[in-house]
Structures are given as structure tokens and as C-alpha cells.
């Protein structure tokens, strides 16, 4: 799910069913979202220990808000235009 704001878009929900992992679906969904950002900052959140999701978002230029990951729990990442 995408949430559109005037200056920021949020990738609110991005899920891929486990049987479909590692087939490029997550990348395609992120590409779809970024194509609709229209020059806005994009924010997404995930578990701080969810290495596959963190790697996916980093490949697309996302970085942890504030520059570092929390020790655990939830982390927000941003991609500036």
C-alpha cells in the first residue's frame, strides 16, 4: 500500500509470500512505488533485524532515518529524491 502526501510518499505495506521470495517481486514492487513518487521523499519501515528487506531497500538508495539502525524493533528508512 502506498500513502501519498504532498512532500512524502510512504510505502505502508509491502509483502511477498514466502513461496515467492527471491524471484524479483519485492524489487518490482519497490520500482513501482518509486515510479509514483513524483520527486517526493519516500519512507518505508521494516524490522531492524529483517536483513533481506533492509538489503532490498538499500539497493534502491534507502538509508535509515538518522543514519543508523536501532538495536532491534522497527526502523524507518528514507530515500530522498
C-alpha positions as CSV (number, residue, x, y, z in Angstrom):
1,X,0.0,0.0,0.0
2,X,1.2,3.5,-0.8
3,X,0.3,6.6,1.2
4,X,0.6,9.8,-0.8
5,X,1.4,13.1,0.9
6,X,2.3,16.4,-0.6
7,X,6.0,16.1,0.2
8,X,6.4,12.5,1.1
9,X,5.2,9.1,0.0
10,X,5.1,6.2,2.3
11,X,5.4,2.5,1.3
12,X,3.0,1.5,4.0
13,X,2.7,-2.2,3.3
14,X,4.9,-4.4,1.1
15,X,4.6,-8.1,1.4
16,X,5.8,-11.1,-0.7
17,X,4.5,-14.5,0.2
18,X,7.4,-16.8,1.3
19,X,7.0,-19.3,-1.6
20,X,7.6,-16.3,-3.9
21,X,10.7,-14.9,-2.2
22,X,13.9,-14.4,-4.3
23,X,12.1,-14.0,-7.6
24,X,12.3,-10.2,-8.1
25,X,8.8,-9.5,-6.9
26,X,9.9,-7.3,-4.0
27,X,12.2,-5.3,-6.3
28,X,9.4,-4.9,-8.9
29,X,7.1,-3.6,-6.2
30,X,9.7,-1.1,-4.9
31,X,10.3,0.1,-8.5
32,X,6.6,0.5,-9.0
33,X,6.4,2.6,-5.8
34,X,9.4,4.8,-6.7
35,X,8.0,5.4,-10.2
36,X,4.9,7.0,-8.5
37,X,6.9,9.2,-6.0
38,X,7.0,12.1,-8.5
39,X,10.1,13.6,-6.9
40,X,9.0,13.2,-3.3
41,X,10.9,11.7,-0.5
42,X,9.9,8.1,0.1
43,X,9.7,6.4,3.5
44,X,9.4,2.8,4.4
45,X,9.6,0.8,7.6
46,X,10.7,-2.8,8.5
47,X,12.1,-4.8,11.3
48,X,15.6,-3.8,12.3
49,X,16.7,-7.4,12.0
50,X,14.9,-8.2,8.7
51,X,18.1,-8.5,6.7
52,X,16.5,-9.3,3.3
53,X,14.2,-6.3,3.5
54,X,17.0,-4.0,4.6
55,X,19.2,-5.2,1.7
56,X,16.3,-4.7,-0.7
57,X,15.7,-1.1,0.3
58,X,19.4,-0.3,0.5
59,X,19.8,-1.4,-3.2
60,X,17.2,1.3,-4.1
61,X,19.0,4.0,-2.2
62,X,17.1,4.0,1.1
63,X,19.0,4.7,4.3
64,X,18.0,4.5,8.0
65,X,16.4,7.8,9.2
66,X,19.1,9.4,11.4
67,X,21.9,7.3,9.8
68,X,21.9,4.2,11.9
69,X,19.8,1.1,12.7
70,X,18.2,0.7,16.1
71,X,19.4,-2.3,18.2
72,X,16.1,-4.0,17.5
73,X,12.5,-3.5,16.8
74,X,11.3,-1.3,14.0
75,X,13.3,1.0,11.8
76,X,12.3,3.6,9.2
77,X,14.3,4.2,6.1
78,X,14.1,7.1,3.7
79,X,15.0,7.8,0.1
80,X,15.4,11.5,-0.8
81,X,14.7,12.5,-4.5
